[in-house]
Amino acid sequence: MQADSLAELVELSPDAICVHEHGVVTYANRAALETFAARSADEVVGRRFTDFVADEARAAVIEKLAHLRQRGQASEPVEALMSRLDGSKFAVETVLVCLGEVTYQVVMRDITAKKAAADALRYQAALVSHVSDALIATTGEGVVTSWNPAAEAVYGWTAAEAVGRRASELVGAPLDLPAIRRGGGVAEAVHRRRDGAPLAVRVSAAEMNDGYVLVCADETARRRAEQNYRTVVASLDEGVLVMGPGGLIEAANPAACRILGVTEADVIGVPCHTLTLFTESGQWIPPEEMPSVQTRRTGVTHNGLVVRLRRPDGRDVWVSLTSRLLNPDDPAAMAVVTSFTDITETRAISAQLAHDATHDPLTRLANRTLVLGRLDVRERGAVTVLFLDLDKFKVINDSLGHSVGDQVLRIVGERLRRSSGREDLVGRLGGDEFVVVTAEVTDPGEVHALAEHLRAALAEPIGVLGRQLHLDASIGVVLVGRDDRRSAEDLLRDADVAMYQAKTLGRGRHHFFDVGLRERMQRRLRMEQDLRDAVHDGQLWPAYQPVVDLRTGEMVAVEALLRWTHPRHGAISPAEFIPLAEESDLINVIGKEMLRATTRELAARRARQGLDLTLKVNLSTRQLDDPHLVPAVQDALASTGLPAGALCLEVTESALMRDEEAAAEVLASLRSLGVLLAIDDFGTGYSSLAQLRRLTLDTLKIDRSFITGIAESRDAEAIVTSIIAMAHAVDLTVIAEGVESAEQLELLRALGCDQAQGYHLGRPVPAAELFGQ
């Protein structure tokens, strides 16, 4: 080949070729000039070859050149990093050829693109190796040619086992790859692991050369989580609705359909504002104010909002509702989830509990709590409070039983409700106490008429167990003015005080409260407390009044009478404190103390002064009911040494007639102790001769009301004469009490009365004054 032709081939070679001698470039072909980014040969020729070798590759290139010693000797292809005139670097595959002792030819092929492709292949290989999805390459017939590590993990087959086998066998399911391609390249399928476990897989298929590449994403865990979520949502008692950005309902769980009273088909795709909602106060909620609409517009969550929902069947349901964005991290999505719980039953129970807390369970009337609440929140207008207490209801309860008593109370409550105004509050405070609060009737005259109207309603006979029961009531009335500042408790207290006064005045009536009445009641309460203190402080003491034999004129007995010397008020009348003692049950304690003290006193006087006197001690109605009375009398006699025959216990006629059988039983027990028994205040009750005989008494004491007028009234004298004759007929000793004059004394002696006592014969005095020291 001619030299010119060879030179032309070198010049036109696609590979960069240059020659350097003593390290200086003497020739560079076109490809070399382009490779070095030179505009002409002048920019390359004459420069040192190593100027075009990157610093990091220069030592290796010089070393390669040093090994070439013989003409025609060439190096193995070696990669080197070269440098262009502009300083950019590029990779080449170079061959060094020795042309002479100091002359070398360098052939360079730019491998930048090749290296980039290799790097891309390595990246793709790494991606295939580390991706979490199974990547499977197959032939057109479905035979596996590549099986990445993720495929090994998902299906349980190693790459060595998988390559060369049909993919359908390895995934445990048919693989119609052309059908997947026709369907858009993605399909959902159920594959099987090597051990038979099912896999939920999303299969993506793409054609490659003469085969396919499959991407099999294992979605088993995600689908299981989705299924679990759907199961949980479906099993919730709480209704869940999902509203899309347009306000249409996109999803509804079974609980939501049940609460709304619709099917899922009826609600999906329906605007949320078609639901009919009302506030707790009953106001309709317009569409723009519905919780889900507000949440979609503002992004603000509504929690625990209580609303009333009207179902298509017309039934109202109370729900507690929460509305929030479905994805708070993406408010722009505008989807809203609304959850709600049916609280209809809970609300009804709460309402019932609230009603029960403020109403009497027996009569269903307002209880004390509701009455006080109504009085506390009353508008500053005039109202009237009527406090009713049934007269002698205890007799019905005790004699006919509590079931009958409860039935009577229910009837009373219903009658009061019917007899009161529609806006009036009727309540039962407890026991047989009722109250009526009215703002309609406030004029005293009208209140008087209302109180009598209520009494008349209660007075109508009540038929129970074949009996006709008759009731009446004592009513206390409080008129509350517009500017009255009394509390609810104060108003009930004052009404109670007025009611008590009505009972004191004879029952079966009404009484208006006044401040003086309250002051008297407060004094009464203070006196009751002082009386309790007096029992232990020695303020109570016995006075003794002589009882004289009218035939001999000698003192044959003394009556012990209780006295109270108050540290501030001085002597308190027995007429004031004895009723207090009886009402508060202090009478039993006081009675035992006085019995022990008086029997001790008289026993000592009899022994020291040789007195043959009988001690007369009064017993109250409450004492007769005390089961400890007989043991107390027995203990007093035993501890003081007073003979039983020297003690006479006096019981009022009214106490004996209250419960004749019970009284007879108690008197019989006392009689067995050997004490004497007397009926006191005779003539004030309705006892007969037969009853006196049955009670085995010793003494009869004529009430002072008959003795007072005996000297002036023939009728009084005739009554006393009859009483003395009747008593003597059953061998009773007759005593006249309240003798105030000599004329009365002589007349009683003439009528055959046995004994007498009174201020004319001797006032009640301390023992020392009567008997001497």
C-alpha positions in Angstrom: 0.0 0.0 0.0 1.3 3.4 -0.9 2.4 5.7 1.8 -0.1 8.3 0.7 -3.0 5.9 0.9 -1.9 4.8 4.4 -1.6 8.4 5.6 -5.1 9.1 4.3 -6.5 6.1 6.2 -4.8 7.3 9.4 -6.1 10.8 8.8 -9.7 9.6 8.3 -9.7 6.9 11.0 -12.6 7.3 13.5 -10.2 6.6 16.3 -8.1 9.5 17.6 -4.5 8.9 16.6 -1.5 11.1 17.5 2.3 10.7 17.4 4.6 12.2 20.0 8.5 12.3 19.9 10.4 13.0 23.1 7.0 13.5 24.7 6.0 16.3 22.2 3.0 15.8 19.9 4.2 15.8 16.3 1.0 14.6 14.6 -2.8 14.4 15.4 -5.5 13.2 13.0 -8.8 14.8 12.6 -10.5 12.5 15.2 -7.8 13.5 17.7 -8.3 17.2 17.1 -12.1 16.7 17.6 -11.4 14.6 20.7 -9.2 17.2 22.2 -11.7 20.0 21.2 -9.0 21.7 19.1 -9.9 24.0 16.3 -6.7 23.3 14.4 -3.6 21.1 14.5 -1.6 24.1 15.8 -3.4 23.9 19.1 -2.2 20.3 19.6 1.1 19.8 17.6 4.1 21.0 19.6 2.5 20.5 23.0 3.6 17.7 25.4 1.4 14.6 25.1 1.0 14.4 28.8 -0.8 17.8 28.7 -3.7 15.8 27.3 -3.6 13.1 30.0 -5.6 13.8 33.2 -3.5 14.2 36.3 -4.9 11.1 37.9 -4.0 8.9 34.8 -0.7 10.5 33.9 1.6 8.2 36.0 -0.1 5.1 34.7 0.4 6.2 31.0 4.0 7.1 31.5 4.6 3.8 33.1 3.0 2.0 30.1 5.3 3.9 27.7 8.4 3.0 29.7 7.7 -0.7 29.1 7.7 -0.3 25.3 11.3 -0.7 24.2 11.2 -2.3 20.8 10.0 -0.8 17.5 6.5 -2.1 16.7 5.8 -3.2 20.3 2.2 -2.4 21.4 0.5 -2.3 24.7 -2.7 -4.1 25.6 -5.8 -1.9 25.4 -6.0 0.1 28.5 -8.5 2.7 29.8 -7.2 6.1 30.5 -8.7 9.4 31.5 -7.8 12.2 29.1 -8.2 16.0 29.2 -9.4 18.3 26.5 -8.2 21.8 25.8 -11.2 23.2 27.7 -10.2 21.2 30.8 -13.1 18.7 30.5 -12.2 15.0 30.9 -13.2 12.0 29.0 -12.5 8.3 29.1 -10.7 6.5 26.3 -9.5 3.0 25.5 -5.9 3.5 24.3 -3.3 1.4 22.6 0.3 2.6 22.8 2.7 1.6 19.9 6.5 2.1 19.9 7.6 3.6 16.6 11.3 4.3 17.5 13.5 4.8 20.4 11.6 8.0 21.6 8.7 8.0 19.2 5.3 6.6 20.1 1.9 6.4 18.4 -1.2 6.6 20.6 -4.5 5.2 19.3 -7.5 6.4 21.4 -11.2 5.4 21.2 -13.7 7.5 23.2 -15.6 5.1 25.5 -17.6 7.8 27.4 -20.9 6.6 26.0 -19.9 3.0 26.5 -19.1 3.6 30.1 -22.4 5.5 30.6 -24.2 2.6 29.1 -22.3 0.2 31.4 -23.1 2.3 34.4 -26.8 2.4 33.4 -26.7 -1.4 33.1 -25.2 -1.7 36.5 -27.8 0.7 38.0 -30.6 -1.2 36.4 -29.1 -4.5 37.7 -28.8 -3.0 41.2 -32.4 -1.7 40.9 -33.6 -5.1 39.8 -31.7 -6.7 42.6 -32.9 -4.4 45.4 -36.5 -3.4 44.3 -39.2 -4.8 46.6 -41.4 -5.9 43.7 -40.8 -9.2 41.9 -39.3 -8.6 38.5 -39.7 -11.5 36.1 -38.5 -11.7 32.5 -40.0 -14.4 30.3 -39.9 -15.5 26.7 -42.9 -15.1 24.5 -44.0 -18.5 25.7 -43.8 -17.6 29.4 -40.5 -19.3 30.2 -38.6 -17.5 32.9 -35.3 -15.9 31.8 -34.7 -13.6 34.8 -35.9 -13.9 38.4 -34.8 -11.1 40.8 -34.2 -11.5 44.6 -37.6 -9.9 45.4 -39.2 -12.7 43.3 -37.3 -15.2 45.4 -38.6 -13.6 48.6 -42.2 -13.2 47.4 -42.7 -16.7 45.8 -40.1 -18.8 47.7 -38.3 -20.0 44.6 -34.6 -19.3 44.0 -33.4 -17.8 40.7 -31.6 -21.0 39.9 -34.8 -23.0 40.4 -36.9 -20.5 38.5 -35.0 -19.8 35.3 -36.0 -22.1 32.5 -39.4 -23.0 34.1 -42.8 -21.6 33.1 -43.7 -18.5 35.1 -47.3 -19.8 35.6 -46.0 -22.8 37.5 -43.8 -20.7 39.8 -46.6 -18.1 40.7 -49.2 -20.8 41.2 -51.7 -19.3 38.8 -52.4 -19.0 35.0 -50.6 -16.0 33.4 -52.2 -14.8 30.2 -49.7 -12.1 29.4 -51.2 -11.0 26.1 -54.6 -10.6 27.8 -53.0 -8.4 30.5 -51.4 -6.3 27.8 -54.8 -5.9 26.1 -56.4 -5.0 29.4 -54.1 -2.0 29.9 -51.0 -3.8 31.1 -52.2 -4.1 34.8 -54.3 -6.8 36.5 -55.2 -7.9 40.0 -54.6 -11.6 40.7 -54.2 -14.2 43.4 -50.9 -16.1 43.2 -49.5 -18.8 45.4 -46.2 -19.1 47.2 -44.2 -22.2 46.9 -45.7 -23.3 50.3 -49.3 -22.7 48.9 -50.0 -19.5 50.8 -52.2 -17.1 48.8 -50.8 -13.8 47.6 -52.8 -10.8 46.5 -50.7 -9.5 43.6 -50.9 -6.5 41.2 -49.4 -7.7 37.9 -47.9 -5.2 35.4 -46.8 -6.7 32.1 -44.7 -5.1 29.3 -43.3 -6.5 26.1 -39.5 -6.6 25.7 -37.8 -7.9 22.6 -39.3 -11.3 22.0 -40.7 -11.7 25.5 -42.2 -10.0 28.5 -41.2 -8.3 31.7 -43.5 -8.8 34.7 -43.7 -6.6 37.7 -45.5 -8.5 40.5 -46.3 -6.2 43.5 -47.2 -8.2 46.6 -50.2 -6.4 48.0 -51.2 -9.1 50.5 -50.5 -7.0 53.6 -52.1 -3.9 52.2 -55.2 -5.7 51.1 -55.4 -7.6 54.4 -55.2 -4.2 56.2 -57.9 -2.8 53.8 -60.1 -5.8 54.4 -59.5 -5.5 58.2 -60.4 -1.8 58.0 -63.5 -2.5 56.0 -64.5 -5.2 58.5 -63.9 -3.0 61.4 -65.9 -0.1 59.9 -68.7 -2.4 58.9 -68.9 -3.8 62.4 -68.9 -0.4 64.1 -72.1 0.6 66.0 -71.0 4.1 65.0 -72.3 5.4 61.7 -69.6 6.5 59.2 -70.3 8.6 56.0 -67.6 9.8 53.6 -68.5 12.9 51.6 -66.5 13.7 48.5 -65.3 17.2 47.4 -68.6 17.8 45.7 -70.6 17.1 48.9 -71.9 13.8 47.6 -71.9 10.8 49.9 -69.4 8.3 48.6 -69.4 5.6 51.3 -71.7 4.6 54.2 -71.1 1.7 56.6 -74.0 -0.5 57.8 -74.4 1.3 61.1 -74.9 4.6 59.2 -77.6 3.0 57.0 -79.3 1.5 60.1 -79.3 4.8 62.0 -80.4 6.8 59.0 -83.1 4.2 58.1 -82.0 3.8 54.5 -80.2 1.3 52.3 -76.7 1.9 51.0 -78.0 2.2 47.5 -80.4 5.0 48.7 -77.6 7.1 50.2 -74.6 6.7 47.9 -74.3 9.6 45.5 -76.8 11.7 47.4 -75.9 15.2 48.5 -75.2 15.3 52.2 -77.6 18.3 52.7 -80.5 16.1 51.9 -80.2 14.8 55.5 -82.6 16.7 57.8 -80.9 17.9 61.0 -82.1 20.0 64.0 -80.2 21.5 66.9 -80.9 20.6 70.5 -83.2 23.6 70.8 -85.2 22.3 67.8 -84.0 24.7 65.1 -83.6 23.3 61.6 -80.0 23.3 60.3 -79.8 24.8 56.8 -77.5 23.0 54.2 -74.8 25.7 54.4 -74.5 25.3 58.1 -74.4 21.5 58.2 -71.3 20.2 60.1 -69.8 18.4 57.0 -70.3 21.4 54.8 -68.7 23.7 57.4 -65.8 21.3 57.8 -65.3 21.1 54.0 -65.3 24.9 53.7 -63.2 25.7 56.8 -61.2 22.5 57.5 -62.4 22.9 61.2 -63.3 19.6 63.0 -66.6 19.4 64.8 -66.5 17.1 67.8 -69.4 15.6 69.8 -72.1 17.8 68.2 -75.5 16.7 69.4 -78.2 17.0 66.8 -81.6 15.5 66.0 -81.9 13.7 62.7 -85.2 13.0 61.0 -85.3 9.8 59.1 -87.3 9.2 55.9 -89.9 7.2 57.9 -90.5 10.3 60.0 -88.8 9.0 63.1 -86.4 11.3 65.0 -83.1 10.0 66.1 -80.6 11.8 68.4 -77.0 11.5 67.4 -73.6 12.7 68.7 -71.8 13.7 65.5 -68.1 14.4 64.6 -67.1 15.8 61.3 -63.5 16.1 60.1 -61.4 16.1 56.9 -60.7 12.7 55.6 -57.0 13.7 55.0 -56.0 16.5 57.3 -52.5 16.6 55.6 -54.2 17.5 52.3 -57.0 20.0 53.0 -57.3 20.7 49.3 -58.7 17.3 48.8 -61.9 18.5 50.5 -63.2 15.0 51.3 -65.0 14.8 54.7 -65.7 11.9 57.0 -68.7 12.2 59.4 -69.1 9.7 62.2 -72.2 9.6 64.5 -73.5 7.6 67.3 -77.2 6.9 68.0 -77.8 8.4 71.5 -81.6 8.3 71.4 -81.8 5.6 74.1 -79.0 7.1 76.2 -80.7 10.5 76.0 -84.0 9.0 77.0 -82.4 7.3 79.9 -80.7 10.5 80.9 -84.0 12.4 80.7 -85.7 9.7 82.8 -82.9 9.9 85.4 -83.2 13.6 85.4 -87.0 13.3 85.9 -86.6 10.7 88.6 -84.0 12.9 90.4 -86.6 15.7 90.6 -89.9 13.7 91.1 -91.3 11.6 93.8 -91.4 8.0 92.7 -94.7 7.2 94.6 -96.9 10.1 93.4 -94.8 11.2 90.3 -95.2 14.8 91.7 -92.3 17.2 92.0 -89.9 16.3 94.8 -88.3 18.7 97.3 -85.3 19.3 94.9 -87.6 20.5 92.0 -89.8 22.6 94.4 -86.7 24.3 95.8 -85.3 24.8 92.3 -88.6 26.3 91.0 -88.7 28.7 94.0 -85.0 29.6 93.5 -85.4 30.6 89.8 -88.8 32.2 90.2 -89.1 35.4 88.3 -89.4 38.4 90.6 -93.2 38.2 90.7 -95.7 37.4 93.4 -96.2 33.7 94.2 -98.0 31.7 96.8 -96.7 28.6 98.6 -99.2 26.3 100.3 -97.7 23.6 102.5 -100.1 20.7 103.2 -99.9 18.0 105.9 -102.5 15.3 106.1 -104.3 15.1 109.4 -104.1 11.8 111.2 -102.6 10.0 108.2 -100.4 8.0 110.7 -103.6 6.3 111.9 -104.3 5.0 108.4 -100.7 3.9 107.8 -100.5 2.1 111.2 -103.9 0.5 111.1 -104.3 -0.5 107.4 -100.6 -0.9 106.5 -98.1 1.0 104.3 -99.5 -0.4 101.0 -102.8 1.2 101.7 -101.1 4.3 103.0 -99.1 4.5 99.7 -102.3 4.1 97.7 -103.9 7.0 99.7 -100.9 9.2 99.0 -101.1 8.5 95.3 -104.8 9.5 95.3 -104.1 12.6 97.3 -101.3 13.6 94.8 -103.7 13.1 91.9 -106.4 15.2 93.6 -104.1 18.0 94.3 -102.9 18.0 90.7 -106.4 18.1 89.4 -107.4 20.9 91.8 -104.4 23.1 90.9 -103.8 25.3 87.9 -102.0 24.0 84.8 -99.0 26.2 85.5 -98.9 25.5 89.3 -96.3 23.2 90.7 -97.6 20.4 92.9 -95.0 18.4 94.9 -94.6 15.9 97.6 -91.8 16.7 100.1 -92.0 13.4 101.9 -94.2 11.4 104.2 -97.7 13.0 104.1 -96.4 16.5 103.3 -97.3 18.2 100.0 -96.8 21.6 98.5 -98.5 23.7 95.9 -96.6 26.7 94.3 -98.8 29.0 92.3 -98.2 32.4 90.6 -101.8 32.6 89.4 -103.4 33.0 92.8 -101.7 35.6 95.1 -104.6 37.7 96.5 -105.2 36.7 100.1 -108.9 36.2 99.5 -108.3 34.1 96.4 -105.6 32.1 98.3 -108.1 31.5 101.1 -110.6 30.1 98.5 -107.8 27.9 96.9 -106.8 26.5 100.3 -110.4 25.6 101.1 -110.8 24.2 97.6 -107.8 21.9 98.1 -109.1 20.8 101.5 -112.5 20.0 100.0 -110.9 17.9 97.2 -109.0 15.9 99.9 -112.1 15.6 102.1 -113.9 13.5 99.4 -114.1 9.9 100.7 -111.4 7.5 99.5 -112.5 3.9 98.9 -109.8 1.4 99.8 -110.3 -2.3 100.8 -114.0 -1.8 101.0 -113.6 1.1 103.5 -114.5 4.7 103.1 -111.5 6.8 104.4 -111.9 10.4 105.2 -109.0 12.9 105.1 -108.4 16.5 105.9 -105.3 18.6 105.8 -103.7 21.4 107.7 -102.3 24.0 105.3 -99.6 26.7 105.9 -99.7 29.6 103.5 -96.8 31.9 102.5 -97.5 34.9 100.3 -94.4 35.9 98.4 -94.3 39.5 97.2 -92.5 40.8 94.1 -89.5 42.1 96.1 -89.4 39.2 98.6 -85.7 38.2 99.0 -86.3 35.0 101.0 -84.5 31.9 99.7 -86.4 28.8 98.6 -85.5 27.0 101.9 -86.8 30.0 103.9 -90.1 30.0 102.0 -90.6 26.3 102.7 -89.6 26.7 106.3 -92.1 29.6 106.8 -94.8 27.6 105.1 -94.0 24.7 107.4 -94.3 27.0 110.4 -97.7 28.2 109.3 -98.8 24.6 108.7 -97.7 23.7 112.2 -99.7 26.6 113.6 -102.8 25.4 111.7 -102.4 22.0 113.4 -101.9 23.6 116.8 -105.1 25.5 116.3 -107.1 22.3 115.8 -106.2 20.8 112.4 -108.4 20.8 109.3 -107.7 24.5 108.5 -105.2 26.8 106.9 -103.1 29.5 108.4 -101.2 32.4 106.9 -97.6 32.9 107.9 -96.5 36.1 109.6 -93.1 37.2 111.0 -94.4 36.9 114.6 -95.3 33.3 114.0 -91.7 32.6 112.8 -90.4 34.3 115.9 -92.6 32.1 118.1 -91.5 29.0 116.3 -87.9 30.0 116.6 -88.4 30.5 120.3 -90.0 27.1 120.4 -87.0 25.5 118.7 -84.6 27.3 121.0 -86.7 26.2 124.0 -86.6 22.6 122.7 -82.8 22.7 122.5 -82.6 24.4 125.9 -84.8 21.6 127.3 -82.4 19.0 126.0 -79.6 20.8 127.9 -81.8 21.2 130.9 -82.1 17.4 131.3 -78.4 17.2 131.9 -77.8 20.5 133.7 -80.1 20.0 136.7 -82.5 22.8 135.6 -85.5 20.4 135.9 -86.8 19.6 139.4 -90.0 18.1 141.0 -92.5 20.2 143.0 -94.9 18.4 145.3 -98.6 19.3 145.8 -100.5 17.8 148.7 -103.5 15.6 148.2 -105.9 15.8 151.2 -108.4 13.3 152.5 -111.7 15.1 152.7 -113.0 13.1 155.6 -110.0 13.6 157.9 -108.4 16.7 156.4 -105.0 15.0 156.5 -102.5 14.9 153.7 -102.5 11.4 152.3 -100.5 11.8 149.1 -98.4 14.2 147.1 -98.4 14.7 143.3 -95.0 15.2 141.8 -95.1 18.0 139.2 -92.2 18.8 136.9 -90.8 22.3 137.0 -88.1 24.1 134.9 -86.0 27.0 136.0 -84.4 28.4 132.9 -81.0 30.1 133.5 -82.1 33.2 131.4 -85.8 33.1 131.3 -86.5 31.9 134.8 -89.5 29.7 135.5 -91.0 28.2 132.3 -94.6 27.2 132.4 -95.3 23.4 132.1 -97.9 24.2 129.6 -95.1 25.4 127.3 -92.3 22.8 127.8 -94.3 19.6 128.5 -95.7 19.6 124.9 -92.2 20.2 123.6 -90.9 17.2 125.6 -93.7 15.0 124.3 -93.1 16.0 120.7 -89.4 15.5 120.8 -89.4 12.2 122.7 -87.5 13.9 125.5 -90.5 13.0 127.7 -89.3 9.4 128.1 -85.8 10.5 129.3 -87.3 13.2 131.6 -89.9 10.9 132.9 -87.4 8.2 133.9 -85.2 10.9 135.7 -88.2 12.4 137.5 -89.5 9.0 138.5 -86.2 8.0 140.0 -85.7 11.3 141.8 -89.3 11.5 143.3 -89.3 7.9 144.4 -85.9 8.4 146.0 -87.2 11.6 147.8 -90.4 10.1 149.1 -88.8 6.8 150.2 -86.3 8.9 152.2 -89.0 11.0 153.7 -91.1 8.0 154.7 -88.1 6.4 156.3 -86.7 9.6 158.0 -90.0 11.2 159.0 -92.3 8.3 159.3 -94.7 9.7 156.7 -97.3 7.3 155.3 -97.8 9.1 152.0 -98.5 7.9 148.4 -96.5 9.4 145.6 -98.5 10.3 142.5 -96.6 10.6 139.2 -98.1 11.5 135.8 -97.4 9.4 132.7 -97.8 10.9 129.2 -99.1 9.2 126.1 -95.5 8.8 124.8 -94.5 7.1 128.0 -97.2 4.5 127.6 -95.7 3.7 124.1 -92.2 3.3 125.6 -91.3 -0.4 125.8 -88.8 0.5 128.6 -91.5 2.0 130.9 -92.3 -1.0 133.0 -88.6 -1.9 133.6 -87.9 1.7 134.5 -90.7 1.7 137.2 -89.4 -1.6 138.5 -85.9 -0.3 138.7 -87.0 2.9 140.5 -88.8 0.9 143.1 -86.0 -1.5 143.6 -83.2 1.1 143.8 -85.0 3.5 146.1 -86.9 1.1 148.4 -90.3 2.8 148.0 -93.1 0.2 148.4 -95.0 -0.4 145.2 -98.2 0.3 146.9 -97.0 3.8 147.8 -96.6 4.7 144.1 -99.7 5.8 142.0 -99.2 6.3 138.3 -101.7 8.7 136.7 -102.6 8.4 133.0 -104.9 10.9 131.2 -108.3 9.7 129.9 -107.4 10.7 126.4 -104.2 8.6 126.5 -106.1 5.5 127.7 -108.8 5.9 125.0 -106.3 6.5 122.1 -105.5 2.8 121.9 -107.5 1.0 124.6 -106.1 -2.5 124.0 -102.4 -1.3 124.0 -103.1 0.8 127.1 -104.8 -2.1 128.9 -101.7 -4.3 128.2 -99.3 -1.7 129.6 -101.5 -1.1 132.7 -101.7 -4.8 133.3 -97.9 -5.0 133.3 -97.6 -2.1 135.7 -100.3 -3.6 137.9 -98.3 -6.7 138.2 -95.6 -4.7 139.9 -98.1 -3.8 142.7 -98.3 0.0 141.9 -101.6 1.9 142.0 -103.2 3.3 138.8 -105.3 6.4 138.3 -107.2 7.9 135.4 -106.4 11.6 135.2 -108.5 14.5 133.8 -111.6 12.3 133.7 -114.5 13.8 131.9 -112.5 15.2 129.0 -112.8 12.0 127.0 -115.4 9.4 126.2 -114.7 6.5 128.5 -117.5 4.4 129.9 -118.1 2.5 133.1 -117.4 -0.8 131.3 -114.1 0.6 130.1 -113.1 1.7 133.5 -113.9 -1.7 134.9 -111.8 -3.4 132.2 -108.7 -1.2 132.9 -108.5 -2.2 136.6 -107.8 1.3 138.0 -107.6 2.4 141.6 -108.3 6.1 141.4 -110.3 8.5 139.3 -109.3 12.2 139.2 -112.0 14.6 138.1 -110.8 17.2 135.6 -110.4 20.8 137.0 -112.8 22.1 134.3 -115.7 20.6 136.2 -114.5 21.7 139.6 -114.1 25.3 138.6 -117.8 25.9 138.1 -119.2 23.5 140.6 -120.3 26.1 143.1 -122.1 28.3 140.5 -123.5 25.7 138.0 -126.1 23.1 138.7 -125.0 21.3 135.6 -121.4 21.1 136.8 -122.5 19.8 140.2 -124.7 17.2 138.6 -121.9 16.0 136.4 -119.5 15.7 139.3 -122.2 13.9 141.3 -122.6 11.4 138.5 -118.8 10.9 138.1 -118.4 10.2 141.9 -121.3 7.8 141.8 -120.0 6.0 138.8 -116.5 5.7 140.3 -117.7 4.5 143.6 -119.8 1.9 141.8 -116.5 0.2 140.5 -114.7 0.8 143.8 -112.5 3.7 142.6 -111.2 6.4 144.9 -112.3 9.8 143.6 -110.0 12.9 143.7 -111.0 16.4 142.7 -108.3 18.5 141.3 -108.2 22.3 140.9 -109.9 23.1 144.2 -109.5 26.9 144.6 -112.0 27.8 147.4 -113.4 26.7 150.7 -116.9 26.7 149.1 -115.7 24.2 146.4 -114.1 22.1 149.1 -117.2 21.8 151.3 -119.5 21.0 148.3 -117.1 18.2 147.2 -117.1 16.8 150.8 -120.9 16.9 150.8 -121.0 15.1 147.4 -118.9 12.3 148.8 -115.7 13.0 147.0 -112.8 11.1 148.7 -109.8 13.4 148.2 -108.9 16.8 146.8 -106.0 18.9 145.7 -105.6 22.5 144.5 -104.2 25.9 145.4 -106.7 26.2 148.3 -105.1 23.1 149.9 -101.6 23.8 148.9 -99.5 24.9 145.9 -96.8 22.8 144.3 -93.6 23.5 146.3 -90.1 22.0 146.6 -89.8 19.0 148.9 -87.9 20.9 151.6 -90.7 23.5 151.8 -93.4 20.9 152.0 -91.8 18.3 154.3 -89.3 20.5 156.1 -85.6 19.8 156.1 
